[in-house]
Amino acid sequence: RTDLRERARAFSKYPLASDAAVEIAGGYWSKADPAVLLQELLYIGVSSTTARGVVAMKIRLSVPKDDANNAEAQASVSVELTLGYQQLVTFSENLLALVGGNTQEVVLEAGHT
């Protein structure tokens, strides 16, 4: 949880570092090497854009692969949104509340920046 809290706080840093990714990824991890993500089920990442005060957020969601099914048939969705820094700060605060057990969901309000 400490690592997740640190990552959630990193979303609210201003400005975002251009040389380091701010991201959270989860899914099934290797038992032999816990640092290796074998199957990504959730990814949230942000990066700065060329527009001042605007960031890009990428989100990927996948259904776990079933060993009996073809891996290419795995259901997944991805989206890229443009956000202002204030929207990102609010997302970071809500994510911290989720990690702390103070809320049941995180809502990202994306709109015109």
N, C-alpha and C positions, 0 to 999 in steps of 0.2 A: 504493500500500500504506500510506503514511503516513496518508492520510485514513481508510482502513478500520481501521487500528489505533486511531486517535482515536475513531472511532465505536464500536468494540468496547469500548474503555475506558469510554465514556460510559454503557454499560449497567450498570456497577457503581457509578455515583455514587449516594450516599445523602444526602439524599432526591433523588428525581428531580425535575427542574424542572417545575413545573406549566404553565409558559408556553412551553416549547420541546420539540419532539418528539425522542425518541431513537429513531432508525430507521436501517435500512440497506435500500437498494433497489438492484436491479440488473436488467440486461436489455440491450436494444439502445438505445444512445445515439445522438443526432443527430450526424452528421459535421459539419454546419454550425454547431451550437451544442452542444458537449460537455456542457453543464450540463442539457440537455433529454433526459429519458428518454422515448423513443418507445414502447417496449413493455416493460412491467414483467414480469419473469419470477420475481423473488423479492422479497419485502418482509418485513422483520421490524421491528416497532415495539413500544415499551413506553410505558405511561403509568401514572401513579399512579391509584389508585382512592380511594374514600372510606374504605375499611377501612384501618386503620393497619397498616403493614408488608406490604401486599399491592399487587401491581402487575398490570396486565393486559398480556399479550403477544399481539399480533396477527401472524399469519403467513399470507402468501399465496404460492402457487406456481402458475405457469402454464406451459403448453407453448407454445413459440413459434408465432405465427400463421403459417400457410402462405398466401402470397399467392394461391394457387389456390383456397383454401377460404374459406368464409364465416367472418368474424371472430367471429360469434356462436357458432360451433361449437367455438371454442377451449376446450380442456380446462383447468380450473383448480380449485383447492381453497383454502379459507381456514378458519382456526380461530382462536378467541380463548381463551387460557388465563389462569387466575389463578395467580400465583406469589408466593412470598415473596422478600424481598430476597436471602437467601442463595442461593436457586436462581438468581437473576439474576446474582449475583456469579460463581457457578460457570460459568454459561453464558458470561459475559464472558471469564473466564480461558481456557475451552476455545476460544472464538472467536479469542482472541489467539494461542493455540497453533497453530490452523489457519492463520491468516494468516502466522505465522512459519515454517510448514513443519514444525512439530514433531508434528503429528497429521494423520490423514487424514479425521477426521470430528468433528462436534460433536453431542453427545447432550444433549438438554434433558430433564431429569427433572422432570416436573410431577406433582404429587400434592397431597395436602392441605396447605394452608398454615397 
